[in-house]
Amino acid sequence: MRSNELIQSPEKCSSCGACVNACPVSAISLSKDSKGFLFPKIEESKCINCKKCISICPLKNAFLSNNRKDRVYAVVNKDKNLLRMSASGGAFSAIASWALDNDYFVYGCAWNPEMYPIHICVSNISDLPKLLGSKYVQSDAGSVFTEIKEKLFDGKKVLFSGTPCQCDGLRRFVGKTFDNLICIELVCHGVPSATLFHDYIELLEARLNGKIYDLKFRDKKRGWGALLRIDYINYRGKKRTAFLSPDESFYYSYYWDGYLYRDSCYQCKYAGPNRQSDLTIGDYWGIQKVHPEIDASLGVSVVLSSTEKGDMILRQTTDYLSIVPSEIEKAQIENGQLLDSSQKSELNEVLLEIYEKDGIEGLRKYYVSNSKKKIIRGKIKRWIPLKVKRAIIKLISSN
Ligand SMILES: Cc1cc2nc3c(=O)[nH]c(=O)nc-3n(C[C@H](O)[C@H](O)[C@H](O)COP(=O)(O)OP(=O)(O)OC[C@H]3O[C@@H](n4cnc5c(N)ncnc54)[C@H](O)[C@@H]3O)c2cc1C
């Protein structure tokens, strides 16, 4: 079989990795296109034409309808330490803590030592922080699918978390409903390629004259929001930390504005209120307006439960989470991905062509010459004292 028979519409392929895992003769691998995005490629001499890859591909299979109304919650982790390490209200860290206390293997996205995002397995609470925080770049999840399937058939309990396309890819790959599998998907507006992101890391390292060993897109030093924290070892071997607001970082700014995603993200069938995984978690943006009774200073997560298993987990995690019932209409007000996928702008192609031609430095230069005011605004925002920021938020939400 040829690669183009497997992916007839490359613009819809999310490279979830299900086909790579399903191939019984290891004839499929993911290979990069000129912009760094991964696509499945078939080694024709190995292919035995069994078509397993096609039968499990999420693109070629129906989307299940699941539109329960009474299943939306605003949640906050009761453990302040975990809450601080999480991107929003720490829904994931609370559910993962419950899962680890109940002998689950927890899978999620972590940085590898080279600062590429990969999915790993955690079975000990002390390793949970590796999975916390949003890594705004496509992670390699497919490499753990086969390992998860083996665990499920052995009767072991597994919690998998990732983007909706990764969760769907895993479910299709394992092939049947397992009581011992929990899937938690993120509300997701899209992912840039890991290659582009890694080029950005190398550019930062050159500017910092050091080696980056950790990066947080959602540091909470200045409260719930977006602040890039970069931890690195400088040329003298000393640990140092740098902060950038999204407007000061061309990668973050272009990411946040939705300009660097792979094509499939702009036609994501998982965006919207209709969800496939047991639980869906995201930021409850705008919470101050619709639930002023909740303390939102360190973040609040929106959680959608789409299955009875999801309902059961929420019932069992009340020691870990404060849970307030909410409504989908309220959660959608400031969260576009609960309505529809990200919109593709002309700038997406412009920027990816610049990257293809002039590399990451080309993207940086383009941003600096076109976003001077934004960069200055970003610097000012980063210096506004936290108390003033909170007062402004309070003022805005009371109007
Ligand atoms: C690429 C991406 C886009 C997102 N877009 C939106 C959005 O548009 N609207 C919205 O409300 N929320 C979005 N989120 C989710 C949001 O950033 C928080 O992750 C979510 O609110 C859960 O927060 P938390 O505090 O519970 O957990 P956190 O500790 O922040 O979340 C950790 C979880 O995120 C998973 N994760 C982190 N990075 C990745 C990755 N690259 N790929 C797969 N899984 C990953 C981990 O496995 C873990 O399950 C996005 C997250 C990502 C990674």
The ligand as an ORCA input file, in Angstrom:
! r2SCAN-3c Opt
* xyz 0 1
  C      -1.476     22.336     22.971
  C      -2.498     22.775     23.996
  C      -3.515     23.645     23.628
  C      -4.480     24.019     24.558
  N      -5.485     24.880     24.181
  C      -6.441     25.220     25.084
  C      -7.536     26.083     24.717
  O      -7.617     26.559     23.593
  N      -8.469     26.369     25.649
  C      -8.411     25.850     26.908
  O      -9.305     26.126     27.705
  N      -7.400     25.047     27.284
  C      -6.426     24.719     26.413
  N      -5.407     23.879     26.783
  C      -5.460     23.266     28.101
  C      -4.912     24.144     29.197
  O      -3.715     24.772     28.820
  C      -4.636     23.276     30.442
  O      -3.808     22.198     30.117
  C      -5.905     22.719     30.986
  O      -6.692     23.786     31.432
  C      -5.645     21.750     32.120
  O      -5.015     22.421     33.102
  P      -4.697     21.752     34.498
  O      -4.386     22.871     35.423
  O      -5.747     20.806     34.874
  O      -3.492     20.788     34.197
  P      -2.021     20.974     33.689
  O      -1.126     20.470     34.725
  O      -1.707     22.255     33.144
  O      -2.092     20.004     32.466
  C      -1.296     18.933     32.315
  C      -1.962     18.060     31.311
  O      -1.747     18.543     30.006
  C      -1.193     17.513     29.215
  N      -0.342     18.126     28.216
  C       0.510     19.168     28.391
  N       1.087     19.462     27.237
  C       0.615     18.627     26.304
  C       0.859     18.433     24.929
  N       1.703     19.187     24.255
  N       0.196     17.461     24.295
  C      -0.657     16.663     24.947
  N      -0.938     16.788     26.265
  C      -0.303     17.764     26.930
  C      -0.445     16.653     30.210
  O      -0.337     15.340     29.738
  C      -1.365     16.703     31.401
  O      -2.430     15.845     31.203
  C      -4.406     23.513     25.875
  C      -3.355     22.670     26.257
  C      -2.403     22.291     25.319
  C      -1.278     21.371     25.741
*
